[in-house]
Amino acid sequence: MSHSPPNPSNDPKFLPYLEINERLTELKQSHGHYYQMINLEVWALIETMDQFFPGAWNRFMTNRQLSMKQFLQRQRSQKQSSASNQKPDLSDVDPDHPV
């Protein structure tokens, strides 16, 4: 007597599971198409902008890169300053005289 696993298509308990998987697959494909459309629209805007203002996209990307570098530097300096403020200053502590 071998026990084979139940066939999901024959068991009504498994039908919702199959339907959920199908809907998830459809949703993933829909999201993929959505992001492809967004990319296409952005590309069209960039092309149009470059026709009316040559080099505008290049300047935008250069400014964006500079802004990102400045932002990251500020984040690092804030983290370093907060980390240094949290560390106790033990330079004044005399190990022979505990508090």
KOLLUM-899874 format. One line per field, with one value per residue (C-alpha): residue in one letter; x, y, z. Coordinates in pm, whole numbers, plus 50000, padded with zeros to 5 digits. Example, Ala and Ser with C-alpha at 12.3 -4.5 7.8 and 13.67 -1.06 7.14 Angstrom:
resn <- [A / S]
px <- [51230 / 51367]
py <- [49550 / 49894]
pz <- [50780 / 50714]
***
This chain:
resn <- [M / S / H / S / P / P / N / P / S / N / D / P / K / F / L / P / Y / L / E / I / N / E / R / L / T / E / L / K / Q / S / H / G / H / Y / Y / Q / M / I / N / L / E / V / W / A / L / I / E / T / M / D / Q / F / F / P / G / A / W / N / R / F / M / T / N / R / Q / L / S / M / K / Q / F / L / Q / R / Q / R / S / Q / K / Q / S / S / A / S / N / Q / K / P / D / L / S / D / V / D / P / D / H / P / V]
px <- [50000 / 50173 / 50035 / 50064 / 50029 / 49686 / 49635 / 49553 / 49334 / 49103 / 49071 / 48839 / 49043 / 49341 / 49151 / 49181 / 49556 / 49591 / 49377 / 49591 / 49909 / 49760 / 49654 / 49997 / 50160 / 49923 / 49998 / 50373 / 50338 / 50116 / 50373 / 50645 / 50444 / 50370 / 50739 / 50820 / 50563 / 50708 / 51055 / 50923 / 50749 / 51060 / 51272 / 51023 / 51034 / 51413 / 51431 / 51182 / 51361 / 51694 / 51541 / 51426 / 51714 / 52023 / 52238 / 51973 / 51961 / 52339 / 52345 / 52062 / 52244 / 52569 / 52386 / 52209 / 52538 / 52693 / 52387 / 52397 / 52765 / 52696 / 52401 / 52608 / 52888 / 52639 / 52493 / 52839 / 52942 / 52616 / 52667 / 53027 / 52936 / 52651 / 52878 / 53150 / 52892 / 52773 / 53119 / 53215 / 53523 / 53754 / 54048 / 53960 / 53905 / 54171 / 54182 / 54323 / 54021 / 53694 / 53376]
py <- [50000 / 50312 / 50643 / 50903 / 51269 / 51413 / 51569 / 51935 / 51965 / 51687 / 51807 / 52104 / 52206 / 52287 / 52496 / 52822 / 52759 / 52717 / 53023 / 53230 / 53120 / 53209 / 53549 / 53612 / 53523 / 53757 / 54033 / 53991 / 54008 / 54314 / 54488 / 54399 / 54554 / 54859 / 54923 / 54869 / 55135 / 55375 / 55319 / 55386 / 55706 / 55832 / 55757 / 55949 / 56248 / 56246 / 56230 / 56515 / 56723 / 56671 / 56785 / 57115 / 57162 / 56980 / 56842 / 56897 / 56530 / 56509 / 56817 / 56676 / 56346 / 56527 / 56739 / 56432 / 56247 / 56545 / 56581 / 56210 / 56232 / 56534 / 56359 / 56049 / 56261 / 56439 / 56104 / 55967 / 56277 / 56271 / 55904 / 55966 / 56266 / 56080 / 55780 / 55999 / 56170 / 55833 / 55706 / 55797 / 56013 / 55818 / 56056 / 56221 / 55895 / 55793 / 55414 / 55431 / 55626 / 55459 / 55660]
pz <- [50000 / 49885 / 49988 / 49716 / 49804 / 49736 / 49398 / 49464 / 49156 / 49278 / 49636 / 49694 / 50002 / 49777 / 49522 / 49719 / 49754 / 49377 / 49314 / 49554 / 49376 / 49039 / 49164 / 49316 / 48985 / 48800 / 49051 / 49010 / 48632 / 48664 / 48883 / 48633 / 48350 / 48564 / 48630 / 48262 / 48174 / 48429 / 48282 / 47933 / 48043 / 48223 / 47917 / 47696 / 47933 / 47936 / 47558 / 47525 / 47785 / 47609 / 47279 / 47429 / 47676 / 47543 / 47822 / 48090 / 48188 / 48214 / 48440 / 48647 / 48700 / 48786 / 49045 / 49179 / 49222 / 49403 / 49627 / 49713 / 49809 / 50029 / 50190 / 50267 / 50413 / 50641 / 50749 / 50829 / 51022 / 51221 / 51305 / 51407 / 51622 / 51791 / 51848 / 51998 / 52222 / 52351 / 52442 / 52798 / 52830 / 53058 / 53033 / 53369 / 53556 / 53804 / 53822 / 54180 / 54306 / 54201 / 54231]
***
